[in-house]
Amino acid sequence: MPVINIHKYDWFRILTDLSRAGYSLQDIADELDVVASTLIGWKKGASPRHHTGEALIELWCRVTQKRRHEVPKEKYIQKFIFHSANRACRHSEK
């Protein structure tokens, strides 16, 4: 039975790490070219668009001097994929 591991970046921890390193939310917002209130939404559980999230991860790596595989992530969610190998495609002709 195949299992897919899905991870979600922990944007709250990423932003908190940057704040602890001396970056204000406004500093981060300026770096990413977004408004500071957007970052507050990310801290509350929203997710950035792909390109903005990538830029935030790059900033986090540069500031913390850690590698991408060390970016904080939420716990893994395992999803089980069920399928039948004997499943036939049925065609109905009238």
N, C-alpha and C positions, 0 to 999 in steps of 0.2 A: 504494500500500500504506500504510494508516494506521499511524502510530506514536504510541504513548502514552508520554509522559515521566512517570515516577514519581519523586517525591522523598521522601526520608525526612529528618526533622529530625535533626541531629547533637546528640543530648541530651548527649553527653560534652562537646562544645565549649561548649554553652549553660551547663552547670553549671560548667565550668572558667572561663568568662568571669565568671560571678557570683562564684566563689571569688576570682578575681583582683581583683574590685571590692570585696572585703572581707566578703563573705557566707560564713559557715560553712555546712556541709551542714545543721546543726541550724537555722540561721536560715532557710534555704530551705525546709526541711521544715515549720517552724512556719508560714511564710507560705502554704504550699500545703495545710496540714493533713494531712500524711502523716508517716510515721516516717522517720527519716534513712536507715535501711537500704534503704528503697525507692529513694532517690536513688542509692545505690551500685549497685543493680540497673540503673538507667537508664544509669549511667556504663559499665556492662559490656555494654550492648547491648539491654536490655529497653526497652520503650516505655511511657510513661504512658497512662492512659485519656484519652480525648479532652478532657474538661473540665479535667483536671489539667494536661495538656500545654498547653492554651490559657492557663491561669493562669501556667504557667512561662514561656511565650513573652511574656505581658504583663509579667511581672516582669523578664525579660531586657531587653525594650524600654525599660522605665522606668529600669532601672539603667544600661544602656549608652547610653541616649539615642539609640538607633538605631531605624529603622523595621522593621516586620514583614518586608518583603521582604529585609531584611539578615540575618535569622535564619540561623545556620549550618545548612547542609544537607549531607547526604552526596552523593556524586556521583549524577548522574542515571542512571537505568536506563531504557534504551529497550526497549520491548516492541513487537514487530511483531504486528499483528492480521491474520490471514489469514482471508479469507472469499471465498466464491464468489458472484458476482452472479447466476449462472445456477442456483443451487441451488434445487431445487423441494422443496416439502414433500410427502411421500408419505403417503398414507392407506391403510391396509390394511383391507379390509372382508371379513368372512367370512360 
